[in-house]
Amino acid sequence: MIFVNTAYLLALCQPADQLHQRALAWAAVVAEPLLTTDYVLWEVVNGLSKPADRQKAHFTVKHVRSERNWEVVAATRALFKKGLNLHEERQDKAWSLTDCISFVVMHQRNLRRALSPDHHFEQAGYEALLRADPPASQGLR
């Protein structure tokens, strides 16, 4: 299972995004289940709030929620609190609250990889796959 963050989903949705082609390449090779959170989807909708982008936002959320190979971790008070605690503990980092919640989920699920270009994932000890092109082989597992 691979964690998916906001930047990957936004890159897939926006052809003008500098990571669009790389995100498409990763989408073509990843064959394993994907995990994200309601908090990430919240950011995706916020990032696609312009009237011209709203249809993309809602399509993306509906797609992620309906696909069998996707799991969405629900927003809960407990998860929010754990993310907020990590955010407070790591004042030496510029991690967003959504990043911290993502790290909590990744730790709970024992995940090591994220479809993300964000170096904050690397700072937290995870592999940020979108920082490089995918391997040439199909069906990454």
A tleap script that builds the chain and sets N, CA, C and O, in Angstrom:
source leaprc.protein.ff14SB
mol = sequence {
  NMET ILE PHE VAL ASN THR ALA TYR LEU LEU
  ALA LEU CYS GLN PRO ALA ASP GLN LEU HIE
  GLN ARG ALA LEU ALA TRP ALA ALA VAL VAL
  ALA GLU PRO LEU LEU THR THR ASP TYR VAL
  LEU TRP GLU VAL VAL ASN GLY LEU SER LYS
  PRO ALA ASP ARG GLN LYS ALA HIE PHE THR
  VAL LYS HIE VAL ARG SER GLU ARG ASN TRP
  GLU VAL VAL ALA ALA THR ARG ALA LEU PHE
  LYS LYS GLY LEU ASN LEU HIE GLU GLU ARG
  GLN ASP LYS ALA TRP SER LEU THR ASP CYS
  ILE SER PHE VAL VAL MET HIE GLN ARG ASN
  LEU ARG ARG ALA LEU SER PRO ASP HIE HIE
  PHE GLU GLN ALA GLY TYR GLU ALA LEU LEU
  ARG ALA ASP PRO PRO ALA SER GLN GLY LEU
  CARG
}
set mol.1.N position { 0.846 -1.177 0.000 }
set mol.1.CA position { 0.000 0.000 0.000 }
set mol.1.C position { 0.891 1.240 0.000 }
set mol.1.O position { 1.927 1.284 0.663 }
set mol.2.N position { 0.462 2.238 -0.756 }
set mol.2.CA position { 1.208 3.494 -0.873 }
set mol.2.C position { 0.297 4.637 -0.448 }
set mol.2.O position { -0.870 4.689 -0.837 }
set mol.3.N position { 0.834 5.546 0.348 }
set mol.3.CA position { 0.075 6.726 0.753 }
set mol.3.C position { 0.083 7.745 -0.383 }
set mol.3.O position { 1.080 7.892 -1.089 }
set mol.4.N position { -1.028 8.440 -0.551 }
set mol.4.CA position { -1.156 9.467 -1.594 }
set mol.4.C position { -1.398 10.812 -0.930 }
set mol.4.O position { -2.295 10.954 -0.099 }
set mol.5.N position { -0.581 11.809 -1.307 }
set mol.5.CA position { -0.794 13.137 -0.745 }
set mol.5.C position { -1.402 14.085 -1.772 }
set mol.5.O position { -1.604 13.728 -2.933 }
set mol.6.N position { -1.679 15.266 -1.327 }
set mol.6.CA position { -2.392 16.276 -2.112 }
set mol.6.C position { -1.701 16.595 -3.427 }
set mol.6.O position { -2.353 16.641 -4.470 }
set mol.7.N position { -0.410 16.812 -3.396 }
set mol.7.CA position { 0.310 17.262 -4.592 }
set mol.7.C position { 0.197 16.261 -5.736 }
set mol.7.O position { 0.114 16.660 -6.898 }
set mol.8.N position { 0.194 14.980 -5.426 }
set mol.8.CA position { 0.049 13.957 -6.466 }
set mol.8.C position { -1.313 14.068 -7.138 }
set mol.8.O position { -1.404 14.063 -8.366 }
set mol.9.N position { -2.361 14.167 -6.347 }
set mol.9.CA position { -3.704 14.260 -6.913 }
set mol.9.C position { -3.881 15.544 -7.717 }
set mol.9.O position { -4.488 15.529 -8.788 }
set mol.10.N position { -3.355 16.650 -7.207 }
set mol.10.CA position { -3.454 17.910 -7.951 }
set mol.10.C position { -2.671 17.832 -9.258 }
set mol.10.O position { -3.123 18.342 -10.283 }
set mol.11.N position { -1.513 17.204 -9.227 }
set mol.11.CA position { -0.709 17.067 -10.452 }
set mol.11.C position { -1.444 16.229 -11.495 }
set mol.11.O position { -1.395 16.541 -12.684 }
set mol.12.N position { -2.118 15.178 -11.062 }
set mol.12.CA position { -2.886 14.362 -12.005 }
set mol.12.C position { -4.007 15.168 -12.659 }
set mol.12.O position { -4.301 14.981 -13.840 }
set mol.13.N position { -4.623 16.049 -11.906 }
set mol.13.CA position { -5.798 16.806 -12.373 }
set mol.13.C position { -5.462 17.999 -13.250 }
set mol.13.O position { -6.312 18.475 -14.003 }
set mol.14.N position { -4.247 18.480 -13.161 }
set mol.14.CA position { -3.914 19.752 -13.798 }
set mol.14.C position { -2.777 19.579 -14.801 }
set mol.14.O position { -1.616 19.477 -14.403 }
set mol.15.N position { -3.093 19.543 -16.101 }
set mol.15.CA position { -2.059 19.370 -17.123 }
set mol.15.C position { -0.945 20.423 -17.071 }
set mol.15.O position { 0.174 20.150 -17.504 }
set mol.16.N position { -1.229 21.601 -16.558 }
set mol.16.CA position { -0.207 22.649 -16.475 }
set mol.16.C position { 0.709 22.485 -15.261 }
set mol.16.O position { 1.716 23.185 -15.156 }
set mol.17.N position { 0.383 21.592 -14.363 }
set mol.17.CA position { 1.207 21.357 -13.176 }
set mol.17.C position { 2.566 20.827 -13.614 }
set mol.17.O position { 2.644 19.969 -14.493 }
set mol.18.N position { 3.632 21.331 -13.008 }
set mol.18.CA position { 4.984 20.906 -13.392 }
set mol.18.C position { 5.228 19.423 -13.140 }
set mol.18.O position { 6.139 18.845 -13.732 }
set mol.19.N position { 4.444 18.805 -12.286 }
set mol.19.CA position { 4.601 17.375 -11.990 }
set mol.19.C position { 3.565 16.503 -12.701 }
set mol.19.O position { 3.481 15.306 -12.427 }
set mol.20.N position { 2.785 17.077 -13.598 }
set mol.20.CA position { 1.704 16.329 -14.252 }
set mol.20.C position { 2.220 15.077 -14.964 }
set mol.20.O position { 1.696 13.985 -14.748 }
set mol.21.N position { 3.235 15.226 -15.804 }
set mol.21.CA position { 3.742 14.076 -16.564 }
set mol.21.C position { 4.339 13.014 -15.644 }
set mol.21.O position { 4.154 11.819 -15.873 }
set mol.22.N position { 5.043 13.439 -14.620 }
set mol.22.CA position { 5.615 12.474 -13.677 }
set mol.22.C position { 4.506 11.751 -12.908 }
set mol.22.O position { 4.589 10.543 -12.685 }
set mol.23.N position { 3.482 12.480 -12.509 }
set mol.23.CA position { 2.357 11.854 -11.804 }
set mol.23.C position { 1.662 10.833 -12.701 }
set mol.23.O position { 1.302 9.748 -12.243 }
set mol.24.N position { 1.472 11.174 -13.974 }
set mol.24.CA position { 0.880 10.221 -14.916 }
set mol.24.C position { 1.752 8.977 -15.053 }
set mol.24.O position { 1.242 7.858 -15.115 }
set mol.25.N position { 3.064 9.176 -15.101 }
set mol.25.CA position { 3.983 8.039 -15.220 }
set mol.25.C position { 3.879 7.133 -13.996 }
set mol.25.O position { 3.861 5.909 -14.131 }
set mol.26.N position { 3.813 7.720 -12.815 }
set mol.26.CA position { 3.646 6.914 -11.601 }
set mol.26.C position { 2.304 6.195 -11.610 }
set mol.26.O position { 2.223 5.025 -11.236 }
set mol.27.N position { 1.258 6.884 -12.033 }
set mol.27.CA position { -0.071 6.258 -12.080 }
set mol.27.C position { -0.071 5.035 -12.993 }
set mol.27.O position { -0.807 4.077 -12.756 }
set mol.28.N position { 0.751 5.071 -14.027 }
set mol.28.CA position { 0.812 3.955 -14.979 }
set mol.28.C position { 1.534 2.730 -14.420 }
set mol.28.O position { 1.306 1.618 -14.896 }
set mol.29.N position { 2.394 2.909 -13.426 }
set mol.29.CA position { 3.174 1.766 -12.926 }
set mol.29.C position { 2.745 1.264 -11.549 }
set mol.29.O position { 3.076 0.137 -11.181 }
set mol.30.N position { 2.033 2.059 -10.797 }
set mol.30.CA position { 1.632 1.629 -9.455 }
set mol.30.C position { 0.440 0.687 -9.569 }
set mol.30.O position { -0.611 1.046 -10.100 }
set mol.31.N position { 0.629 -0.529 -9.056 }
set mol.31.CA position { -0.422 -1.546 -9.130 }
set mol.31.C position { -0.974 -1.911 -7.757 }
set mol.31.O position { -1.942 -2.665 -7.659 }
set mol.32.N position { -0.381 -1.395 -6.719 }
set mol.32.CA position { -0.829 -1.777 -5.386 }
set mol.32.C position { -1.876 -0.806 -4.842 }
set mol.32.O position { -2.065 0.272 -5.405 }
set mol.33.N position { -2.555 -1.171 -3.760 }
set mol.33.CA position { -3.588 -0.307 -3.196 }
set mol.33.C position { -3.028 1.045 -2.751 }
set mol.33.O position { -1.856 1.173 -2.395 }
set mol.34.N position { -3.903 2.039 -2.786 }
set mol.34.CA position { -3.543 3.403 -2.422 }
set mol.34.C position { -4.357 3.840 -1.214 }
set mol.34.O position { -5.517 3.459 -1.053 }
set mol.35.N position { -3.726 4.647 -0.370 }
set mol.35.CA position { -4.353 5.124 0.861 }
set mol.35.C position { -4.212 6.632 0.932 }
set mol.35.O position { -3.147 7.173 0.635 }
set mol.36.N position { -5.271 7.306 1.320 }
set mol.36.CA position { -5.211 8.739 1.578 }
set mol.36.C position { -6.145 9.034 2.743 }
set mol.36.O position { -6.675 8.116 3.370 }
set mol.37.N position { -6.344 10.314 3.030 }
set mol.37.CA position { -7.206 10.707 4.143 }
set mol.37.C position { -8.227 11.734 3.677 }
set mol.37.O position { -8.076 12.353 2.624 }
set mol.38.N position { -9.260 11.900 4.477 }
set mol.38.CA position { -10.216 12.976 4.221 }
set mol.38.C position { -9.523 14.329 4.233 }
set mol.38.O position { -9.942 15.247 3.528 }
set mol.39.N position { -8.470 14.462 5.027 }
set mol.39.CA position { -7.749 15.737 5.115 }
set mol.39.C position { -7.047 16.060 3.795 }
set mol.39.O position { -7.026 17.214 3.368 }
set mol.40.N position { -6.479 15.051 3.157 }
set mol.40.CA position { -5.856 15.238 1.842 }
set mol.40.C position { -6.924 15.623 0.823 }
set mol.40.O position { -6.725 16.545 0.033 }
set mol.41.N position { -8.042 14.927 0.838 }
set mol.41.CA position { -9.111 15.248 -0.113 }
set mol.41.C position { -9.639 16.662 0.114 }
set mol.41.O position { -10.012 17.350 -0.836 }
set mol.42.N position { -9.667 17.082 1.346 }
set mol.42.CA position { -10.067 18.448 1.684 }
set mol.42.C position { -9.124 19.432 0.987 }
set mol.42.O position { -9.571 20.401 0.373 }
set mol.43.N position { -7.828 19.176 1.087 }
set mol.43.CA position { -6.853 20.053 0.429 }
set mol.43.C position { -7.001 20.031 -1.091 }
set mol.43.O position { -6.840 21.063 -1.743 }
set mol.44.N position { -7.304 18.879 -1.652 }
set mol.44.CA position { -7.503 18.787 -3.104 }
set mol.44.C position { -8.669 19.676 -3.527 }
set mol.44.O position { -8.560 20.443 -4.484 }
set mol.45.N position { -9.774 19.568 -2.813 }
set mol.45.CA position { -10.934 20.403 -3.143 }
set mol.45.C position { -10.585 21.881 -2.979 }
set mol.45.O position { -10.956 22.699 -3.822 }
set mol.46.N position { -9.882 22.231 -1.913 }
set mol.46.CA position { -9.465 23.624 -1.731 }
set mol.46.C position { -8.558 24.084 -2.863 }
set mol.46.O position { -8.670 25.219 -3.327 }
set mol.47.N position { -7.660 23.209 -3.310 }
set mol.47.CA position { -6.733 23.561 -4.381 }
set mol.47.C position { -7.390 23.689 -5.742 }
set mol.47.O position { -6.830 24.292 -6.657 }
set mol.48.N position { -8.570 23.125 -5.870 }
set mol.48.CA position { -9.310 23.183 -7.138 }
set mol.48.C position { -10.616 23.957 -6.956 }
set mol.48.O position { -11.660 23.553 -7.468 }
set mol.49.N position { -10.551 25.064 -6.229 }
set mol.49.CA position { -11.757 25.821 -5.898 }
set mol.49.C position { -12.168 26.856 -6.936 }
set mol.49.O position { -13.281 27.378 -6.872 }
set mol.50.N position { -11.296 27.162 -7.889 }
set mol.50.CA position { -11.700 28.100 -8.937 }
set mol.50.C position { -12.890 27.500 -9.677 }
set mol.50.O position { -12.957 26.283 -9.855 }
set mol.51.N position { -13.827 28.338 -10.109 }
set mol.51.CA position { -14.999 27.800 -10.814 }
set mol.51.C position { -14.646 26.844 -11.956 }
set mol.51.O position { -15.332 25.840 -12.153 }
set mol.52.N position { -13.599 27.139 -12.698 }
set mol.52.CA position { -13.217 26.276 -13.824 }
set mol.52.C position { -12.693 24.917 -13.368 }
set mol.52.O position { -12.680 23.968 -14.152 }
set mol.53.N position { -12.260 24.812 -12.109 }
set mol.53.CA position { -11.657 23.576 -11.597 }
set mol.53.C position { -12.582 22.750 -10.708 }
set mol.53.O position { -12.254 21.615 -10.364 }
set mol.54.N position { -13.702 23.291 -10.342 }
set mol.54.CA position { -14.562 22.607 -9.364 }
set mol.54.C position { -15.030 21.242 -9.841 }
set mol.54.O position { -15.126 20.310 -9.042 }
set mol.55.N position { -15.318 21.110 -11.110 }
set mol.55.CA position { -15.748 19.806 -11.625 }
set mol.55.C position { -14.636 18.771 -11.446 }
set mol.55.O position { -14.903 17.622 -11.095 }
set mol.56.N position { -13.377 19.187 -11.691 }
set mol.56.CA position { -12.235 18.285 -11.480 }
set mol.56.C position { -12.147 17.867 -10.016 }
set mol.56.O position { -11.892 16.703 -9.707 }
set mol.57.N position { -12.362 18.827 -9.118 }
set mol.57.CA position { -12.276 18.542 -7.685 }
set mol.57.C position { -13.274 17.464 -7.290 }
set mol.57.O position { -12.922 16.493 -6.621 }
set mol.58.N position { -14.500 17.640 -7.703 }
set mol.58.CA position { -15.539 16.697 -7.295 }
set mol.58.C position { -15.401 15.354 -7.999 }
set mol.58.O position { -15.697 14.313 -7.411 }
set mol.59.N position { -14.958 15.366 -9.246 }
set mol.59.CA position { -14.690 14.108 -9.943 }
set mol.59.C position { -13.597 13.329 -9.216 }
set mol.59.O position { -13.720 12.123 -9.005 }
set mol.60.N position { -12.523 14.029 -8.834 }
set mol.60.CA position { -11.397 13.377 -8.166 }
set mol.60.C position { -11.830 12.732 -6.856 }
set mol.60.O position { -11.503 11.574 -6.593 }
set mol.61.N position { -12.557 13.470 -6.042 }
set mol.61.CA position { -13.006 12.925 -4.756 }
set mol.61.C position { -13.930 11.728 -4.975 }
set mol.61.O position { -13.784 10.706 -4.306 }
set mol.62.N position { -14.867 11.845 -5.893 }
set mol.62.CA position { -15.783 10.728 -6.169 }
set mol.62.C position { -15.022 9.511 -6.687 }
set mol.62.O position { -15.322 8.378 -6.310 }
set mol.63.N position { -14.040 9.748 -7.549 }
set mol.63.CA position { -13.244 8.647 -8.096 }
set mol.63.C position { -12.475 7.924 -6.984 }
set mol.63.O position { -12.526 6.699 -6.877 }
set mol.64.N position { -11.774 8.690 -6.173 }
set mol.64.CA position { -10.982 8.094 -5.090 }
set mol.64.C position { -11.887 7.301 -4.149 }
set mol.64.O position { -11.536 6.195 -3.738 }
set mol.65.N position { -13.027 7.848 -3.814 }
set mol.65.CA position { -13.933 7.191 -2.872 }
set mol.65.C position { -14.625 5.956 -3.455 }
set mol.65.O position { -15.093 5.101 -2.704 }
set mol.66.N position { -14.691 5.855 -4.773 }
set mol.66.CA position { -15.428 4.739 -5.374 }
set mol.66.C position { -14.542 3.609 -5.898 }
set mol.66.O position { -15.033 2.508 -6.145 }
set mol.67.N position { -13.264 3.863 -6.069 }
set mol.67.CA position { -12.372 2.839 -6.617 }
set mol.67.C position { -12.016 1.800 -5.562 }
set mol.67.O position { -11.761 2.136 -4.405 }
set mol.68.N position { -12.002 0.547 -5.968 }
set mol.68.CA position { -11.716 -0.550 -5.035 }
set mol.68.C position { -10.276 -0.550 -4.543 }
set mol.68.O position { -10.007 -1.034 -3.443 }
set mol.69.N position { -9.344 -0.020 -5.328 }
set mol.69.CA position { -7.936 -0.046 -4.918 }
set mol.69.C position { -7.557 1.156 -4.046 }
set mol.69.O position { -6.388 1.328 -3.703 }
set mol.70.N position { -8.534 1.980 -3.689 }
set mol.70.CA position { -8.303 3.138 -2.827 }
set mol.70.C position { -8.965 2.923 -1.473 }
set mol.70.O position { -10.050 2.350 -1.373 }
set mol.71.N position { -8.283 3.397 -0.435 }
set mol.71.CA position { -8.885 3.474 0.894 }
set mol.71.C position { -8.718 4.899 1.393 }
set mol.71.O position { -7.641 5.484 1.273 }
set mol.72.N position { -9.781 5.455 1.949 }
set mol.72.CA position { -9.738 6.806 2.500 }
set mol.72.C position { -9.946 6.711 4.005 }
set mol.72.O position { -10.977 6.227 4.472 }
set mol.73.N position { -8.957 7.177 4.756 }
set mol.73.CA position { -9.058 7.206 6.213 }
set mol.73.C position { -9.924 8.403 6.593 }
set mol.73.O position { -9.650 9.534 6.191 }
set mol.74.N position { -10.959 8.142 7.365 }
set mol.74.CA position { -11.910 9.182 7.744 }
set mol.74.C position { -11.287 10.199 8.693 }
set mol.74.O position { -10.418 9.876 9.502 }
set mol.75.N position { -11.751 11.418 8.570 }
set mol.75.CA position { -11.372 12.468 9.514 }
set mol.75.C position { -12.076 12.186 10.839 }
set mol.75.O position { -13.297 12.041 10.894 }
set mol.76.N position { -11.293 12.113 11.887 }
set mol.76.CA position { -11.859 11.901 13.224 }
set mol.76.C position { -11.222 12.881 14.193 }
set mol.76.O position { -10.153 13.433 13.931 }
set mol.77.N position { -11.883 13.084 15.296 }
set mol.77.CA position { -11.340 13.966 16.330 }
set mol.77.C position { -10.015 13.406 16.859 }
set mol.77.O position { -9.075 14.161 17.108 }
set mol.78.N position { -9.943 12.081 17.030 }
set mol.78.CA position { -8.726 11.451 17.556 }
set mol.78.C position { -7.558 11.620 16.591 }
set mol.78.O position { -6.445 11.934 17.012 }
set mol.79.N position { -7.806 11.413 15.295 }
set mol.79.CA position { -6.739 11.568 14.306 }
set mol.79.C position { -6.291 13.020 14.222 }
set mol.79.O position { -5.095 13.298 14.135 }
set mol.80.N position { -7.232 13.937 14.248 }
set mol.80.CA position { -6.897 15.357 14.243 }
set mol.80.C position { -6.004 15.694 15.440 }
set mol.80.O position { -5.008 16.404 15.299 }
set mol.81.N position { -6.369 15.180 16.617 }
set mol.81.CA position { -5.600 15.453 17.834 }
set mol.81.C position { -4.183 14.895 17.729 }
set mol.81.O position { -3.225 15.567 18.113 }
set mol.82.N position { -4.039 13.678 17.214 }
set mol.82.CA position { -2.704 13.092 17.061 }
set mol.82.C position { -1.859 13.906 16.085 }
set mol.82.O position { -0.678 14.147 16.335 }
set mol.83.N position { -2.458 14.328 14.984 }
set mol.83.CA position { -1.737 15.162 14.028 }
set mol.83.C position { -1.357 16.504 14.629 }
set mol.83.O position { -0.247 16.993 14.418 }
set mol.84.N position { -2.274 17.097 15.377 }
set mol.84.CA position { -2.007 18.380 16.019 }
set mol.84.C position { -0.890 18.243 17.051 }
set mol.84.O position { -0.048 19.133 17.179 }
set mol.85.N position { -0.879 17.134 17.787 }
set mol.85.CA position { 0.193 16.892 18.758 }
set mol.85.C position { 1.548 16.795 18.064 }
set mol.85.O position { 2.526 17.378 18.532 }
set mol.86.N position { 1.615 16.063 16.953 }
set mol.86.CA position { 2.872 15.960 16.206 }
set mol.86.C position { 3.286 17.328 15.674 }
set mol.86.O position { 4.464 17.683 15.714 }
set mol.87.N position { 2.331 18.084 15.182 }
set mol.87.CA position { 2.601 19.433 14.670 }
set mol.87.C position { 3.210 20.304 15.767 }
set mol.87.O position { 4.145 21.063 15.515 }
set mol.88.N position { 2.683 20.194 16.974 }
set mol.88.CA position { 3.193 20.971 18.101 }
set mol.88.C position { 4.574 20.480 18.541 }
set mol.88.O position { 5.442 21.284 18.881 }
set mol.89.N position { 4.776 19.162 18.535 }
set mol.89.CA position { 6.055 18.581 18.956 }
set mol.89.C position { 7.191 18.940 18.009 }
set mol.89.O position { 8.319 19.142 18.457 }
set mol.90.N position { 6.918 19.023 16.712 }
set mol.90.CA position { 7.965 19.228 15.716 }
set mol.90.C position { 8.015 20.680 15.251 }
set mol.90.O position { 7.860 20.973 14.066 }
set mol.91.N position { 8.232 21.575 16.197 }
set mol.91.CA position { 8.302 22.998 15.881 }
set mol.91.C position { 9.547 23.362 15.086 }
set mol.91.O position { 9.666 24.479 14.582 }
set mol.92.N position { 10.471 22.419 14.977 }
set mol.92.CA position { 11.673 22.638 14.172 }
set mol.92.C position { 11.415 22.408 12.688 }
set mol.92.O position { 12.296 22.660 11.866 }
set mol.93.N position { 10.223 21.934 12.331 }
set mol.93.CA position { 9.887 21.606 10.939 }
set mol.93.C position { 8.783 22.528 10.430 }
set mol.93.O position { 8.016 23.090 11.211 }
set mol.94.N position { 8.718 22.671 9.117 }
set mol.94.CA position { 7.669 23.474 8.479 }
set mol.94.C position { 6.533 22.579 7.986 }
set mol.94.O position { 5.892 22.882 6.980 }
set mol.95.N position { 6.289 21.485 8.691 }
set mol.95.CA position { 5.264 20.530 8.298 }
set mol.95.C position { 3.879 21.125 8.511 }
set mol.95.O position { 3.618 21.754 9.537 }
set mol.96.N position { 2.998 20.928 7.546 }
set mol.96.CA position { 1.613 21.369 7.699 }
set mol.96.C position { 0.870 20.390 8.608 }
set mol.96.O position { 1.349 19.288 8.876 }
set mol.97.N position { -0.291 20.806 9.070 }
set mol.97.CA position { -1.107 19.906 9.881 }
set mol.97.C position { -1.511 18.679 9.066 }
set mol.97.O position { -1.528 17.563 9.587 }
set mol.98.N position { -1.835 18.881 7.795 }
set mol.98.CA position { -2.193 17.732 6.955 }
set mol.98.C position { -1.014 16.787 6.801 }
set mol.98.O position { -1.196 15.570 6.821 }
set mol.99.N position { 0.196 17.326 6.645 }
set mol.99.CA position { 1.388 16.474 6.613 }
set mol.99.C position { 1.468 15.642 7.891 }
set mol.99.O position { 1.672 14.429 7.838 }
set mol.100.N position { 1.309 16.292 9.025 }
set mol.100.CA position { 1.431 15.589 10.305 }
set mol.100.C position { 0.379 14.497 10.446 }
set mol.100.O position { 0.679 13.406 10.930 }
set mol.101.N position { -0.837 14.778 10.032 }
set mol.101.CA position { -1.884 13.758 10.071 }
set mol.101.C position { -1.509 12.606 9.136 }
set mol.101.O position { -1.709 11.438 9.472 }
set mol.102.N position { -0.970 12.936 7.973 }
set mol.102.CA position { -0.528 11.896 7.034 }
set mol.102.C position { 0.555 11.031 7.657 }
set mol.102.O position { 0.532 9.809 7.507 }
set mol.103.N position { 1.505 11.648 8.355 }
set mol.103.CA position { 2.588 10.893 8.990 }
set mol.103.C position { 2.038 9.980 10.083 }
set mol.103.O position { 2.504 8.852 10.240 }
set mol.104.N position { 1.064 10.453 10.828 }
set mol.104.CA position { 0.433 9.622 11.860 }
set mol.104.C position { -0.199 8.391 11.213 }
set mol.104.O position { -0.012 7.272 11.691 }
set mol.105.N position { -0.941 8.596 10.136 }
set mol.105.CA position { -1.596 7.482 9.442 }
set mol.105.C position { -0.555 6.522 8.877 }
set mol.105.O position { -0.699 5.305 9.001 }
set mol.106.N position { 0.489 7.061 8.258 }
set mol.106.CA position { 1.532 6.204 7.692 }
set mol.106.C position { 2.196 5.380 8.789 }
set mol.106.O position { 2.468 4.194 8.597 }
set mol.107.N position { 2.457 5.998 9.930 }
set mol.107.CA position { 3.059 5.272 11.051 }
set mol.107.C position { 2.110 4.176 11.542 }
set mol.107.O position { 2.536 3.044 11.774 }
set mol.108.N position { 0.839 4.507 11.699 }
set mol.108.CA position { -0.139 3.525 12.177 }
set mol.108.C position { -0.258 2.335 11.232 }
set mol.108.O position { -0.458 1.203 11.674 }
set mol.109.N position { -0.135 2.588 9.941 }
set mol.109.CA position { -0.294 1.539 8.929 }
set mol.109.C position { 1.034 0.907 8.519 }
set mol.109.O position { 1.073 0.014 7.672 }
set mol.110.N position { 2.119 1.382 9.128 }
set mol.110.CA position { 3.455 0.880 8.813 }
set mol.110.C position { 3.790 1.041 7.325 }
set mol.110.O position { 4.349 0.139 6.702 }
set mol.111.N position { 3.440 2.195 6.774 }
set mol.111.CA position { 3.747 2.500 5.376 }
set mol.111.C position { 5.061 3.252 5.303 }
set mol.111.O position { 5.388 4.028 6.200 }
set mol.112.N position { 5.812 3.027 4.243 }
set mol.112.CA position { 7.110 3.685 4.078 }
set mol.112.C position { 7.143 4.617 2.871 }
set mol.112.O position { 8.018 5.477 2.777 }
set mol.113.N position { 6.194 4.453 1.944 }
set mol.113.CA position { 6.251 5.195 0.681 }
set mol.113.C position { 5.009 6.059 0.500 }
set mol.113.O position { 3.901 5.693 0.893 }
set mol.114.N position { 5.239 7.224 -0.112 }
set mol.114.CA position { 4.134 8.135 -0.412 }
set mol.114.C position { 4.289 8.671 -1.826 }
set mol.114.O position { 5.393 9.000 -2.260 }
set mol.115.N position { 3.180 8.753 -2.535 }
set mol.115.CA position { 3.169 9.442 -3.820 }
set mol.115.C position { 3.088 10.922 -3.498 }
set mol.115.O position { 2.010 11.509 -3.399 }
set mol.116.N position { 4.259 11.499 -3.339 }
set mol.116.CA position { 4.398 12.884 -2.911 }
set mol.116.C position { 5.731 13.426 -3.405 }
set mol.116.O position { 6.720 12.694 -3.446 }
set mol.117.N position { 5.769 14.706 -3.782 }
set mol.117.CA position { 7.040 15.342 -4.103 }
set mol.117.C position { 7.604 16.103 -2.899 }
set mol.117.O position { 8.639 16.762 -3.004 }
set mol.118.N position { 6.936 16.009 -1.787 }
set mol.118.CA position { 7.201 16.852 -0.624 }
set mol.118.C position { 8.378 16.314 0.196 }
set mol.118.O position { 8.336 15.192 0.700 }
set mol.119.N position { 9.421 17.129 0.318 }
set mol.119.CA position { 10.591 16.701 1.094 }
set mol.119.C position { 10.255 16.522 2.571 }
set mol.119.O position { 11.020 15.893 3.303 }
set mol.120.N position { 9.132 17.062 3.017 }
set mol.120.CA position { 8.734 16.854 4.410 }
set mol.120.C position { 8.515 15.369 4.703 }
set mol.120.O position { 8.769 14.908 5.816 }
set mol.121.N position { 8.046 14.628 3.708 }
set mol.121.CA position { 7.883 13.182 3.903 }
set mol.121.C position { 9.246 12.531 4.141 }
set mol.121.O position { 9.374 11.638 4.979 }
set mol.122.N position { 10.252 12.977 3.409 }
set mol.122.CA position { 11.610 12.451 3.626 }
set mol.122.C position { 12.131 12.853 4.996 }
set mol.122.O position { 12.765 12.044 5.674 }
set mol.123.N position { 11.875 14.086 5.416 }
set mol.123.CA position { 12.296 14.518 6.748 }
set mol.123.C position { 11.689 13.633 7.833 }
set mol.123.O position { 12.314 13.380 8.863 }
set mol.124.N position { 10.474 13.171 7.594 }
set mol.124.CA position { 9.775 12.332 8.573 }
set mol.124.C position { 10.167 10.859 8.456 }
set mol.124.O position { 9.668 10.023 9.210 }
set mol.125.N position { 11.061 10.536 7.513 }
set mol.125.CA position { 11.562 9.172 7.394 }
set mol.125.C position { 10.874 8.320 6.347 }
set mol.125.O position { 11.034 7.100 6.338 }
set mol.126.N position { 10.108 8.948 5.463 }
set mol.126.CA position { 9.384 8.212 4.430 }
set mol.126.C position { 9.985 8.487 3.061 }
set mol.126.O position { 10.714 9.461 2.873 }
set mol.127.N position { 9.673 7.626 2.116 }
set mol.127.CA position { 10.132 7.792 0.742 }
set mol.127.C position { 9.090 8.601 -0.028 }
set mol.127.O position { 7.925 8.210 -0.101 }
set mol.128.N position { 9.508 9.722 -0.598 }
set mol.128.CA position { 8.628 10.586 -1.390 }
set mol.128.C position { 8.815 10.228 -2.863 }
set mol.128.O position { 9.690 10.777 -3.534 }
set mol.129.N position { 8.002 9.319 -3.357 }
set mol.129.CA position { 8.200 8.735 -4.685 }
set mol.129.C position { 8.151 9.754 -5.813 }
set mol.129.O position { 8.859 9.601 -6.808 }
set mol.130.N position { 7.347 10.770 -5.682 }
set mol.130.CA position { 7.155 11.725 -6.772 }
set mol.130.C position { 8.341 12.677 -6.940 }
set mol.130.O position { 8.321 13.544 -7.814 }
set mol.131.N position { 9.356 12.521 -6.121 }
set mol.131.CA position { 10.567 13.337 -6.274 }
set mol.131.C position { 11.458 12.799 -7.391 }
set mol.131.O position { 12.446 13.435 -7.759 }
set mol.132.N position { 11.114 11.635 -7.927 }
set mol.132.CA position { 11.886 11.026 -9.020 }
set mol.132.C position { 10.921 10.354 -9.987 }
set mol.132.O position { 9.757 10.115 -9.664 }
set mol.133.N position { 11.425 10.057 -11.172 }
set mol.133.CA position { 10.626 9.311 -12.139 }
set mol.133.C position { 10.437 7.881 -11.639 }
set mol.133.O position { 11.269 7.373 -10.887 }
set mol.134.N position { 9.350 7.230 -12.051 }
set mol.134.CA position { 9.129 5.846 -11.613 }
set mol.134.C position { 10.096 4.895 -12.297 }
set mol.134.O position { 10.673 5.223 -13.334 }
set mol.135.N position { 10.272 3.714 -11.712 }
set mol.135.CA position { 11.097 2.706 -12.374 }
set mol.135.C position { 10.443 2.299 -13.690 }
set mol.135.O position { 9.232 2.442 -13.863 }
set mol.136.N position { 11.236 1.802 -14.595 }
set mol.136.CA position { 10.731 1.443 -15.927 }
set mol.136.C position { 9.800 0.242 -15.891 }
set mol.136.O position { 8.938 0.102 -16.759 }
set mol.137.N position { 9.961 -0.621 -14.907 }
set mol.137.CA position { 9.146 -1.841 -14.866 }
set mol.137.C position { 7.690 -1.519 -14.539 }
set mol.137.O position { 7.399 -0.604 -13.769 }
set mol.138.N position { 6.800 -2.274 -15.129 }
set mol.138.CA position { 5.367 -2.110 -14.883 }
set mol.138.C position { 4.980 -2.841 -13.606 }
set mol.138.O position { 5.670 -3.764 -13.171 }
set mol.139.N position { 3.874 -2.421 -13.013 }
set mol.139.CA position { 3.312 -3.136 -11.875 }
set mol.139.C position { 4.127 -3.031 -10.609 }
set mol.139.O position { 4.373 -4.047 -9.960 }
set mol.140.N position { 4.555 -1.836 -10.230 }
set mol.140.CA position { 5.325 -1.618 -9.008 }
set mol.140.C position { 4.562 -2.170 -7.815 }
set mol.140.O position { 3.380 -1.882 -7.627 }
set mol.141.N position { 5.252 -2.961 -7.019 }
set mol.141.CA position { 4.629 -3.531 -5.817 }
set mol.141.C position { 5.527 -3.347 -4.627 }
set mol.141.O position { 5.179 -3.760 -3.521 }
savepdb mol mol.pdb
quit
